[in-house]
Amino acid sequence: MVRVVLDPGHGGRDPGAGANGLREKDITLQVAKLLADELSASGHVVYQTRRYDVHHMLEYRAKFANNWKADLFVSLHCNAAARPEVEGMEVFSFPGSVAGGDLADALARQLGVHFDLRDESLPEQGEWMRPVHHWRGLKEANFAVLRLTNMPAVLVEMEFITNPKQAANLADPAWQLRMAKALAAGIGGA
């Protein structure tokens, strides 16, 4: 049993990124609810920094997880870019956090399995190797929710809301459930 805090990014007066008729805050909340169900069904104890469309400061989100003495913290987001062709998934951990990096790696492995990810840095090896989804990599960042939490913490950028094809994925309930299952499997293997 693992105590997990899920952090659906943005909320309330902060919609996050918006494009293609979608708002980041809505997608992150829906995926978080599905992920909470998956984790609870596996025997984990789950809390969310928000379960409704409310706004919480970043410091509150980290303090919530610290006060609850969570084992893991997972913040969910949708990426955005000025160019609509930019696509992919990525997972961030705090610079130098070995435990955070290990959690990010476990999630990345399951995202790869569930979404047939291919690393953009590798040369193409024929038409059959073309990715279904692009993998932008494991990255480190000094994000407040990663810096202020006391437990292994990651921030997942699910896909680009500004890319029409990926926005369609983000809005699709079947895709959302697939994302939740991938992240649950990664958390279970961390």
NUZALUM-931605 format. One record per residue (C-alpha): residue in one letter; x, y, z; residue number from 0. Coordinates in Angstrom, 2 decimals. Example, Ala and Ser with C-alpha at 12.3 -4.5 7.8 and 13.67 -1.06 7.14 Angstrom:
<node residu="A" c1="12.30" c2="-4.50" c3="7.80" num="0"/>
<node residu="S" c1="13.67" c2="-1.06" c3="7.14" num="1"/>
END
This chain:
<node residu="M" c1="0.00" c2="0.00" c3="0.00" num="0"/>
<node residu="V" c1="1.31" c2="3.41" c3="-1.01" num="1"/>
<node residu="R" c1="-0.04" c2="6.79" c3="0.09" num="2"/>
<node residu="V" c1="-0.31" c2="8.82" c3="-3.11" num="3"/>
<node residu="V" c1="-1.22" c2="12.47" c3="-3.56" num="4"/>
<node residu="L" c1="-2.51" c2="13.29" c3="-7.03" num="5"/>
<node residu="D" c1="-2.32" c2="16.91" c3="-8.08" num="6"/>
<node residu="P" c1="-4.61" c2="17.80" c3="-11.01" num="7"/>
<node residu="G" c1="-2.85" c2="20.89" c3="-12.36" num="8"/>
<node residu="H" c1="-4.52" c2="24.31" c3="-12.31" num="9"/>
<node residu="G" c1="-8.22" c2="24.73" c3="-11.41" num="10"/>
<node residu="G" c1="-10.77" c2="27.39" c3="-10.55" num="11"/>
<node residu="R" c1="-9.73" c2="30.82" c3="-11.83" num="12"/>
<node residu="D" c1="-6.55" c2="29.26" c3="-13.32" num="13"/>
<node residu="P" c1="-7.62" c2="27.26" c3="-16.39" num="14"/>
<node residu="G" c1="-4.06" c2="26.39" c3="-17.40" num="15"/>
<node residu="A" c1="-3.44" c2="25.98" c3="-21.11" num="16"/>
<node residu="G" c1="-6.41" c2="26.20" c3="-23.44" num="17"/>
<node residu="A" c1="-6.74" c2="25.25" c3="-27.10" num="18"/>
<node residu="N" c1="-8.92" c2="23.25" c3="-29.46" num="19"/>
<node residu="G" c1="-11.95" c2="23.87" c3="-27.26" num="20"/>
<node residu="L" c1="-10.30" c2="22.32" c3="-24.18" num="21"/>
<node residu="R" c1="-9.03" c2="23.62" c3="-20.84" num="22"/>
<node residu="E" c1="-6.11" c2="21.98" c3="-19.09" num="23"/>
<node residu="K" c1="-7.78" c2="22.15" c3="-15.68" num="24"/>
<node residu="D" c1="-10.67" c2="19.98" c3="-16.91" num="25"/>
<node residu="I" c1="-8.48" c2="17.29" c3="-18.48" num="26"/>
<node residu="T" c1="-6.15" c2="17.02" c3="-15.49" num="27"/>
<node residu="L" c1="-9.06" c2="16.67" c3="-13.06" num="28"/>
<node residu="Q" c1="-10.73" c2="13.96" c3="-15.13" num="29"/>
<node residu="V" c1="-7.52" c2="11.92" c3="-15.49" num="30"/>
<node residu="A" c1="-6.78" c2="12.36" c3="-11.77" num="31"/>
<node residu="K" c1="-10.21" c2="10.95" c3="-10.86" num="32"/>
<node residu="L" c1="-9.66" c2="7.94" c3="-13.11" num="33"/>
<node residu="L" c1="-6.15" c2="7.44" c3="-11.74" num="34"/>
<node residu="A" c1="-7.45" c2="7.66" c3="-8.17" num="35"/>
<node residu="D" c1="-9.97" c2="4.91" c3="-8.97" num="36"/>
<node residu="E" c1="-7.24" c2="2.71" c3="-10.49" num="37"/>
<node residu="L" c1="-4.91" c2="3.19" c3="-7.52" num="38"/>
<node residu="S" c1="-7.67" c2="2.67" c3="-4.94" num="39"/>
<node residu="A" c1="-8.70" c2="-0.56" c3="-6.65" num="40"/>
<node residu="S" c1="-5.10" c2="-1.75" c3="-6.23" num="41"/>
<node residu="G" c1="-5.17" c2="-1.06" c3="-2.48" num="42"/>
<node residu="H" c1="-3.36" c2="2.28" c3="-2.43" num="43"/>
<node residu="V" c1="-4.57" c2="5.20" c3="-0.35" num="44"/>
<node residu="V" c1="-5.15" c2="8.24" c3="-2.55" num="45"/>
<node residu="Y" c1="-5.79" c2="11.90" c3="-1.90" num="46"/>
<node residu="Q" c1="-6.16" c2="14.64" c3="-4.49" num="47"/>
<node residu="T" c1="-5.11" c2="18.25" c3="-4.01" num="48"/>
<node residu="R" c1="-8.44" c2="19.09" c3="-5.64" num="49"/>
<node residu="R" c1="-11.48" c2="17.00" c3="-6.50" num="50"/>
<node residu="Y" c1="-13.49" c2="19.88" c3="-7.94" num="51"/>
<node residu="D" c1="-12.87" c2="22.97" c3="-10.05" num="52"/>
<node residu="V" c1="-11.16" c2="25.02" c3="-7.36" num="53"/>
<node residu="H" c1="-7.91" c2="26.98" c3="-7.32" num="54"/>
<node residu="H" c1="-5.08" c2="26.20" c3="-4.90" num="55"/>
<node residu="M" c1="-1.70" c2="27.89" c3="-4.73" num="56"/>
<node residu="L" c1="1.32" c2="25.72" c3="-5.57" num="57"/>
<node residu="E" c1="2.60" c2="26.00" c3="-2.01" num="58"/>
<node residu="Y" c1="-0.73" c2="24.64" c3="-0.70" num="59"/>
<node residu="R" c1="-0.47" c2="21.60" c3="-2.99" num="60"/>
<node residu="A" c1="2.99" c2="20.71" c3="-1.67" num="61"/>
<node residu="K" c1="2.03" c2="21.45" c3="1.95" num="62"/>
<node residu="F" c1="-1.04" c2="19.23" c3="1.57" num="63"/>
<node residu="A" c1="1.15" c2="16.29" c3="0.50" num="64"/>
<node residu="N" c1="3.75" c2="16.98" c3="3.22" num="65"/>
<node residu="N" c1="1.15" c2="17.25" c3="6.00" num="66"/>
<node residu="W" c1="-0.52" c2="14.05" c3="4.85" num="67"/>
<node residu="K" c1="2.92" c2="12.34" c3="4.83" num="68"/>
<node residu="A" c1="2.41" c2="10.99" c3="1.33" num="69"/>
<node residu="D" c1="4.79" c2="8.39" c3="-0.09" num="70"/>
<node residu="L" c1="4.49" c2="9.78" c3="-3.64" num="71"/>
<node residu="F" c1="3.28" c2="12.98" c3="-5.31" num="72"/>
<node residu="V" c1="2.13" c2="13.06" c3="-8.95" num="73"/>
<node residu="S" c1="1.15" c2="16.34" c3="-10.61" num="74"/>
<node residu="L" c1="-0.80" c2="16.07" c3="-13.88" num="75"/>
<node residu="H" c1="-0.64" c2="18.62" c3="-16.71" num="76"/>
<node residu="C" c1="-1.26" c2="19.14" c3="-20.40" num="77"/>
<node residu="N" c1="1.54" c2="20.75" c3="-22.37" num="78"/>
<node residu="A" c1="1.20" c2="23.70" c3="-24.76" num="79"/>
<node residu="A" c1="3.32" c2="25.28" c3="-27.48" num="80"/>
<node residu="A" c1="3.07" c2="28.17" c3="-29.91" num="81"/>
<node residu="R" c1="3.38" c2="25.79" c3="-32.87" num="82"/>
<node residu="P" c1="0.46" c2="23.33" c3="-33.18" num="83"/>
<node residu="E" c1="2.64" c2="20.56" c3="-34.62" num="84"/>
<node residu="V" c1="4.63" c2="20.17" c3="-31.38" num="85"/>
<node residu="E" c1="3.67" c2="16.93" c3="-29.66" num="86"/>
<node residu="G" c1="4.70" c2="14.35" c3="-27.10" num="87"/>
<node residu="M" c1="4.76" c2="13.33" c3="-23.46" num="88"/>
<node residu="E" c1="7.36" c2="14.06" c3="-20.81" num="89"/>
<node residu="V" c1="7.90" c2="13.46" c3="-17.11" num="90"/>
<node residu="F" c1="9.74" c2="15.88" c3="-14.80" num="91"/>
<node residu="S" c1="11.45" c2="15.35" c3="-11.45" num="92"/>
<node residu="F" c1="13.35" c2="17.79" c3="-9.23" num="93"/>
<node residu="P" c1="17.04" c2="18.22" c3="-10.19" num="94"/>
<node residu="G" c1="19.21" c2="15.78" c3="-8.28" num="95"/>
<node residu="S" c1="16.30" c2="13.88" c3="-6.66" num="96"/>
<node residu="V" c1="17.23" c2="10.23" c3="-7.04" num="97"/>
<node residu="A" c1="13.88" c2="9.00" c3="-5.68" num="98"/>
<node residu="G" c1="11.98" c2="11.47" c3="-7.87" num="99"/>
<node residu="G" c1="14.02" c2="10.36" c3="-10.87" num="100"/>
<node residu="D" c1="13.26" c2="6.71" c3="-10.10" num="101"/>
<node residu="L" c1="9.52" c2="7.47" c3="-9.92" num="102"/>
<node residu="A" c1="9.72" c2="9.42" c3="-13.20" num="103"/>
<node residu="D" c1="11.51" c2="6.48" c3="-14.81" num="104"/>
<node residu="A" c1="8.87" c2="4.00" c3="-13.60" num="105"/>
<node residu="L" c1="6.08" c2="6.17" c3="-15.01" num="106"/>
<node residu="A" c1="7.94" c2="6.69" c3="-18.29" num="107"/>
<node residu="R" c1="8.39" c2="2.96" c3="-18.75" num="108"/>
<node residu="Q" c1="4.66" c2="2.33" c3="-18.37" num="109"/>
<node residu="L" c1="3.77" c2="5.25" c3="-20.63" num="110"/>
<node residu="G" c1="6.05" c2="3.65" c3="-23.21" num="111"/>
<node residu="V" c1="4.29" c2="0.31" c3="-22.88" num="112"/>
<node residu="H" c1="0.74" c2="1.69" c3="-22.93" num="113"/>
<node residu="F" c1="1.26" c2="4.30" c3="-25.64" num="114"/>
<node residu="D" c1="3.91" c2="2.76" c3="-27.89" num="115"/>
<node residu="L" c1="6.26" c2="5.68" c3="-27.26" num="116"/>
<node residu="R" c1="9.38" c2="6.12" c3="-29.31" num="117"/>
<node residu="D" c1="12.27" c2="8.37" c3="-28.34" num="118"/>
<node residu="E" c1="12.53" c2="11.27" c3="-30.82" num="119"/>
<node residu="S" c1="16.31" c2="11.29" c3="-30.39" num="120"/>
<node residu="L" c1="16.69" c2="7.83" c3="-31.95" num="121"/>
<node residu="P" c1="17.07" c2="7.53" c3="-35.73" num="122"/>
<node residu="E" c1="14.13" c2="6.15" c3="-37.67" num="123"/>
<node residu="Q" c1="14.47" c2="2.45" c3="-38.40" num="124"/>
<node residu="G" c1="11.83" c2="2.02" c3="-41.06" num="125"/>
<node residu="E" c1="8.16" c2="2.80" c3="-41.44" num="126"/>
<node residu="W" c1="7.11" c2="0.17" c3="-38.90" num="127"/>
<node residu="M" c1="9.05" c2="2.03" c3="-36.19" num="128"/>
<node residu="R" c1="7.16" c2="5.29" c3="-36.58" num="129"/>
<node residu="P" c1="5.74" c2="6.22" c3="-33.19" num="130"/>
<node residu="V" c1="2.11" c2="6.33" c3="-32.30" num="131"/>
<node residu="H" c1="3.07" c2="8.99" c3="-29.77" num="132"/>
<node residu="H" c1="6.31" c2="10.89" c3="-29.32" num="133"/>
<node residu="W" c1="8.34" c2="10.73" c3="-26.15" num="134"/>
<node residu="R" c1="9.99" c2="14.03" c3="-25.21" num="135"/>
<node residu="G" c1="11.97" c2="12.46" c3="-22.39" num="136"/>
<node residu="L" c1="12.66" c2="12.40" c3="-18.70" num="137"/>
<node residu="K" c1="13.53" c2="15.90" c3="-17.57" num="138"/>
<node residu="E" c1="14.43" c2="17.79" c3="-14.44" num="139"/>
<node residu="A" c1="12.89" c2="21.11" c3="-13.43" num="140"/>
<node residu="N" c1="12.74" c2="23.38" c3="-10.40" num="141"/>
<node residu="F" c1="8.92" c2="23.44" c3="-10.33" num="142"/>
<node residu="A" c1="7.46" c2="24.51" c3="-6.97" num="143"/>
<node residu="V" c1="5.44" c2="21.31" c3="-6.50" num="144"/>
<node residu="L" c1="8.61" c2="19.26" c3="-7.03" num="145"/>
<node residu="R" c1="10.86" c2="21.52" c3="-4.95" num="146"/>
<node residu="L" c1="8.54" c2="21.92" c3="-1.93" num="147"/>
<node residu="T" c1="7.40" c2="18.32" c3="-1.49" num="148"/>
<node residu="N" c1="9.20" c2="16.02" c3="0.97" num="149"/>
<node residu="M" c1="8.51" c2="12.79" c3="-0.91" num="150"/>
<node residu="P" c1="9.40" c2="11.51" c3="-4.41" num="151"/>
<node residu="A" c1="7.50" c2="13.81" c3="-6.74" num="152"/>
<node residu="V" c1="6.93" c2="14.05" c3="-10.49" num="153"/>
<node residu="L" c1="5.09" c2="16.29" c3="-12.91" num="154"/>
<node residu="V" c1="3.60" c2="14.54" c3="-15.94" num="155"/>
<node residu="E" c1="2.95" c2="16.51" c3="-19.14" num="156"/>
<node residu="M" c1="0.45" c2="14.13" c3="-20.75" num="157"/>
<node residu="E" c1="0.29" c2="15.57" c3="-24.28" num="158"/>
<node residu="F" c1="0.02" c2="18.92" c3="-26.06" num="159"/>
<node residu="I" c1="-3.40" c2="20.54" c3="-25.82" num="160"/>
<node residu="T" c1="-2.30" c2="22.87" c3="-28.66" num="161"/>
<node residu="N" c1="-1.80" c2="19.97" c3="-31.08" num="162"/>
<node residu="P" c1="-5.18" c2="19.14" c3="-32.70" num="163"/>
<node residu="K" c1="-4.52" c2="15.39" c3="-32.81" num="164"/>
<node residu="Q" c1="-3.28" c2="15.25" c3="-29.24" num="165"/>
<node residu="A" c1="-6.10" c2="17.52" c3="-28.05" num="166"/>
<node residu="A" c1="-8.52" c2="14.94" c3="-29.48" num="167"/>
<node residu="N" c1="-6.69" c2="12.29" c3="-27.43" num="168"/>
<node residu="L" c1="-6.86" c2="14.39" c3="-24.27" num="169"/>
<node residu="A" c1="-10.64" c2="14.82" c3="-24.70" num="170"/>
<node residu="D" c1="-11.28" c2="11.12" c3="-25.36" num="171"/>
<node residu="P" c1="-12.55" c2="9.20" c3="-22.27" num="172"/>
<node residu="A" c1="-10.93" c2="5.97" c3="-23.54" num="173"/>
<node residu="W" c1="-7.58" c2="7.73" c3="-23.90" num="174"/>
<node residu="Q" c1="-7.96" c2="9.27" c3="-20.43" num="175"/>
<node residu="L" c1="-8.55" c2="5.82" c3="-18.93" num="176"/>
<node residu="R" c1="-5.53" c2="4.46" c3="-20.82" num="177"/>
<node residu="M" c1="-3.41" c2="7.28" c3="-19.33" num="178"/>
<node residu="A" c1="-4.73" c2="6.51" c3="-15.85" num="179"/>
<node residu="K" c1="-3.93" c2="2.81" c3="-16.23" num="180"/>
<node residu="A" c1="-0.41" c2="3.58" c3="-17.48" num="181"/>
<node residu="L" c1="0.32" c2="5.91" c3="-14.58" num="182"/>
<node residu="A" c1="-1.19" c2="3.49" c3="-12.06" num="183"/>
<node residu="A" c1="1.03" c2="0.71" c3="-13.39" num="184"/>
<node residu="G" c1="4.06" c2="3.00" c3="-13.08" num="185"/>
<node residu="I" c1="3.17" c2="3.95" c3="-9.52" num="186"/>
<node residu="G" c1="2.62" c2="0.29" c3="-8.68" num="187"/>
<node residu="G" c1="6.08" c2="-0.53" c3="-10.02" num="188"/>
<node residu="A" c1="7.89" c2="2.37" c3="-8.35" num="189"/>
END
